[in-house]
């Protein structure tokens, strides 16, 4: 009789569970539609703004393109070359042509690098993804560990030390951290290479790239660590007094199991949200770190395209960077939606 009575209850719970998942999937679909509806006009407007600002810039794009050879050209040669390169075209017409090519899968031609923009991306983007991905993974692992250590004992000496160090690092600008890392660990102590992804004149090897990656990745991770660490610490401190944790302790569950099975899962949802919110800062930090460490990523390309008024490359980099930030924010909110059932998708 007991099994017969429990079977309908089990089916009811199963139906409720499936219903909740269907509701979550509908909320996720609505979230994606809303973000796309907001993000696409934003990307269009941003790309047009890049062409407008570049056209209104006081710098001469032809002089930037020719470099030192500009002074040796005649006015007729400059006019002819400017017409051939499209410098005489109004900014809106240049943007319209670029946007049309983009819809056909053509990112345009980089005048500064004398190659298709797609090849510039293919050459530089993997290095930026390697640096940013390694730094973000390292920051998350360290934040989970030290944030849990601090949050399990609020007010203890370990909590005070970890929290104060986090606040201190949080106040230091990323470029100061990068310059300090280079000066301390590469120049003074000589524990790591100064710059680049390989020694000058040597090919890229797995060991060489890994050695050169350590210092910039640790520096970039350090720029993001305080926010993640403090978020985990707050979530763990709040979760340790929750009803599921108290019930697990009352049942005699080992402390390590309580932390891994009850405390850490609760702290993951705020961490995911903070990671999504920190993506713009991660991109900015990556640009600064790549420039200071001469890492062969997108940063040098972004700076060079801005200095040379390379419109197609500058617009493609700006749109791609913004799209990555928007996509990362969407993924973070989507994960948070499933990690915490109390959250609404009306964001």
Secondary structure, 3 states (H helix, E strand, C coil): CHHHHHHHHHHHHHHHHHHHHHHHHHHHHHHHHHHHHHHHHHHHHHHHHHHHHHHCCCCCHHHHHHHHHHHHCCHHHHHHHHHHHCCCCCHHHHHHHHHHHHHCCCCCEECCCCEEHHHHHHHHHHHHHHHHHHHHHHHHHHHHHHHHHHHHCCCCHHHHHHHHHHHHHHCCCHHHHHHHHHHHHHHHCCCCCCCCCCCCCCCCCHHHHHHHHHHHHHHHHHHHHHHHHHHHHHHHHHHCCCHHHHHHHHCCCCHHHHHHHHHHHHHHHHHHHHHHHHHHHHHHHHHHHHHHHCCCCHHHHHHHHHHCCCHHHHHHHHHHHHHHHHHHHHHHHHHHHHHCCCCCCCC
